[in-house]
Amino acid sequence: MNKAAVTYSIGIGGWEHDVLDECFYSSQRTDSLDKLSYYSRVFDTVEVRATFWDESLAEDDAMKWIQAVRENRRFTFNVKLHSSFTHKKTIRPHIARNVRGVLQTLLKADRLGTLLIQLPYSFTNTSANRFHLEKLTEVFAGFPMHVEFRHNSWSQASTWEFLAEHTLSIASTDLPHIKQFMPHSTTVLHDHAYLRLHGRNEKGWLINGLDTRYDYLYNEREVREITRRLDVLSQKCSHVTVVFNNTTGGKAVANALQLVSALREGAHVLIPETTLEAFPHLQEIAAVVDAELKLVGDGNYRQAM
């Protein structure tokens, strides 16, 4: 594969976190769609968290999202599957119809990244759980799907064979090194790799507090380590999506911007004024400080090594 053909989409898990009002959005932004429009001037992709909680979201909502990001032609949405499918292991037809409506609308507009099937730690490698995954592939057939496992019972060759057989891709993760947690995988089953970075707050994960779990800021050395992981992934596909999920305190924003700069060989990048105030160490990679950012340019990422 021509390494120069590898492209990246970088973003964070959700655009509606309250904390982003303090470290990303200008204070006058209160409307969700207005925030999404602003977000799309900085990043090229996002994970839609609302679809994990809200079963009513449907194609009309997807149309509004598409309109909000219309100025960024590269922007894509990664839809997080509703928790009833992943955590309760039920398949409710009306929710499935709504999810398919969202996916189909985004796909038609060339705005769909993938359907993210994020499974809990309790979803271990059993025949019953593999059967449930098979059912999900039938319900959402025709759409790209990435599966994130949390339990390391899935970390084996037979898992990759199972996923490939059912046209599923693996979402690579960065998690704390805790016993029986899924380790990072460099396996790429199709042409789109997906990396989710949750931070490395071991204590936060052990006490199972959502705010503390994702309270972690990757340092510069760790950001360089992530770029090396991307080098490996990019050898096996033509596109890589990277999502920072360490959203507590807005830290995902800072790390995502650092990675954008790193993948552009240390080039300066557009950073919101509010973000620079919250994370002053980003000054060294800031190109323009602008509260009303212009649309992000087509800055070239470095070729995958």
Buried (B, 14 or more C-beta within 10 A) or exposed (E): EEEEEBBBBBBBBBBBBEBBBBBBBBEEBEEBBEBBBBBBBBBBBBBBBBBBEBBEBBBEBBBEBBEBBEEBEBBBBBBBBBBBBBBEBEBEEEBBEBBBBBBBBBBEBEBBBBBBBBBBBEBBBEEEBBEBBEEBBEBBEEBBBBBBBBBBBBBEEEBBEBBBEBBBBBBBBBBBEEEEBBEBBEBBBBEBBBBBBBBBBBEBBEEEBEEBBBBBBBEEEBBEEBBEBBBBBBBBBBBBBBBBBBBBBBBBBBBBBBBBBBBBEEBEBBBBBBBBEBBEEBEEBBEEBEEEBEEBEEBEBBBBE
